């Protein structure tokens, strides 16, 4: 009987030995919010991990917000009350493509009437002309003066890589911000957040050999402000998560 080959890495990748060892070591640490020695040791592990994630996408460690996975990171990014950087204005319109992950295509926390679905070409590439036209229409009609556009970097089913940098130019010219779902591309393709022109980027550990239930929302620059976090809790991740 031949050995079984696991090829469904886009769904989840096998846990890497290094990740398993790091997880086991972290289980003995204290609460990272505590001020005693055990808590400080746990905090050091968290911040070391934050720096590793930041290096992966060319961001500053302080701009990495840990989440429970890609879906939570997407939901946090797709929040009307989210403001990024020096412009503290929240977003008033969401544009996503027709081939996004369900957590994005459903519109996150935006109301249904504030979400536009962008078409894609027969090659599976987001229609940039349609994106540009919709942004222009929103500006004229004054119903989307601070748009948020969310596009995946690489598709989990087709493997198509989207022209993110070109889309970013259109979005920024219209005064919008761009969220990139890089869950499928990080660790496999260059994902420098500045080079891509993304303002926000979603990552997920289990797609590249990390544990399930670990993700991140990364900011290119500035601070993140969330008027209504996804969770209610103890101010984790500088108040961005809970």
Residue, then its C-alpha position, 0 to 999 in steps of 0.5 A: x500500500x502506497x504512503x498517503x500524500x497530504x496535498x491540501x495545504x491551502x486548507x491547512x498546512x501540517x504543523x511545523x516542528x519549530x511551531x510545535x516546540x514554541x507552543x509547548x514552551x509557551x504553555x509553561x509561561x504566565x499571563x502576559x498581562x501580569x506584572x510579575x516575573x512569569x507574566x513578563x516572561x510570557x509578554x516577552x514570548x508574545x512580543x518576540x512572536x510579534x516581531x517575527x510576524x512583522x518581519x514577514x511582511x515588512x511592518x513594525x512590530x507595534x503594528x501587528x494585532x494578534x487575533x484568533x485566526x484569519x476570519x477574526x482578522x478580516x472581521x476586525x478589518x471590515x468594521x465601519x468604526x475602524x480608523x487607521x493612521x492619522x486620519x481617524x475617520x471611520x470607513x463609510x463604504x466597503x468594496x469587495x470582489x466576488x471571489x473573496x473568502x466568505x468572511x470578506x464577501x459577507x461584508x464583515x460588520x458593514x451593513x448590507x446596503x453599504x457593501x458593493x461586490x466587484x466583478x472579476x474577469x474570466x481570468x479570475x482577476x478583479x476588474x480594475x476598471x470596475x473598481x475605478x468606476x465604482x470609486x468615482x461613482x461613490x465620490x460623485x454621489x457622496x455615499x462613499x467618501x471614505x471607502x474601504x476596499x478588501x481584496x485577497x492577494x492569492x486565491x485559495x482555489x484558483x491560485x490567481x494572484x491579484x494586481x494588488x499594487x495597481x488596485x492600491x493606486x486606484x483606492x488611494x487616489x479615491x481617498x480610500x484604504x486597502x485591506x489585503x487578505x494575504x492568508x494564502x500568500x504570506x510565506x509563499x510569495x513576497x508580501x511586503x505590506x508597503x510594496x503592495x500598497x496595502x494599509x491593512x493585511x490579514x495573516x493566518x498561522x495554520x496556512x504556513x505550518x503554524x498552529x490553528x487558531x492564530x492570526x494577525x491583522x497588520x497595519x502598514x503605519x500609524x495606529x488602529x482605532x476601533x470604536x467597537x472591538x469584535x470582543x468585549x474584554x480586558x483591552x487585549x492588543x492595545x484595545x484593538x481586539x477586546 
